[in-house]
Amino acid sequence: MTGISKRRSSAPAVEWPTVFLAFFCYGAWLATGFLLWPSYPLLALGALALIAALQSSLMHEVVHGHPTRNARINEAVVFLPIGMVWPFRRFKTIHLRHHADERLTDPLDDPESYYQALWMHEELPPAMKFLLRINNTMAGRFILGPWLSSIGFFIDDAKQIAAGDKAIRRAWLLHAVGLALLVPIVTYGFGIPLWLYILVPVWLGQSLISVRTYAEHQWSEHPEGRTIIVERSPLSLLFLNNNLHFVHHKSPTVAWYRLPKMFRDRREEWLRMNNGYVYPNYFALIKSYAFKAKEPVVHPVLRRAPEPGRAFKPRIRARNVNGLGTAPVPAEPPKE
């Protein structure tokens, strides 16, 4: 049994801090909509954006096997899609593939990479290239990022559904059921116009998460140097301590409330392990990169056409809560 498996098997059957967090998240959402919105609409919209961001962090926690050992119960915890955009099962599939640290930032294998391969980038129209350059600044990622990522995600999933992908279709059908419950509560229960809910809580909630994801990963020849540590932040609770992102990647099944102690107990070791990719806080990132791109759009390595046969190598279909590959896809022979 591996060290990760031992940690997972020794975890409590129910992680109560995460259960209480879920009750707080949905309770705060209902209280804000029913009680705060009628008297203080601007304050309510801001609070709903924070709650949408928190629920996004909660979804991430559930993807990694929390708060129980039962996947169906865990999925039920985040079934109501407060943030509206991401079907849980699609997020789970995409994010667990992302946890292959040896492939981090590779735009061909890491579905959460913000880099592009050169030959793909060159095919884009000039306007899209310009938007992607802006999107690589923190201000651009905050404002444009949610729209670019969401629209690209919708288009790609629509194509895969049209091609007959039943798993993606089922994920969207389940998401539609969640939206069918959410939308009447927002529009008739809270009395918030749907367009306004999308424009402020949904958009701003994703923008807040982009503060965390902006510099989470960078290209490095050493996989350990690809994942950031942001040591301190008042946003830590909102991000469920994923500012300590390298610690999470090394121990992906450890619950959010245990990460700070893990980091404090071995701080110097963690900083050595990730080759010093460390910032003291998010303000330091904003100060340096608010209007300046931290990374190029084109991946520093993938600046040439793929080598012969690359497209036909086996790919990983799915990954477990540790990010370990399962069910490899058989290699396809080249088509005649």
Secondary structure, DSSP 8 states (H G I E B T S, - for coil): --HHHHHHHTS-SB-HHHHHHHHHHHHHHHHIIIIITTT-HHHHHHHHHHHHHHHHHHHHHHHTT-SBS-HHHHHHHT-S-TT-S--HHHHHHHHHHHT-GGGTT-TTT-TT---B-HHHHTTS-HHHHHHHHHHTSHHHHHHTHHHHHHHHHHHHHHHHHHTT-HHHHHHHHHHHHHHHHHHHIIIIII---HHHHIIIIIHHHHHHHHHHHTTSB---SSGGGGB-EE---TTTTTTTTTTSHHHHHHSTTS-GGGHHHHHHHTHHHHHHHTTT-EES-HHHHHHHHSSS-SS-SB-SS--S---TTGGGS-EEEEE-TTS-EEEEE-------
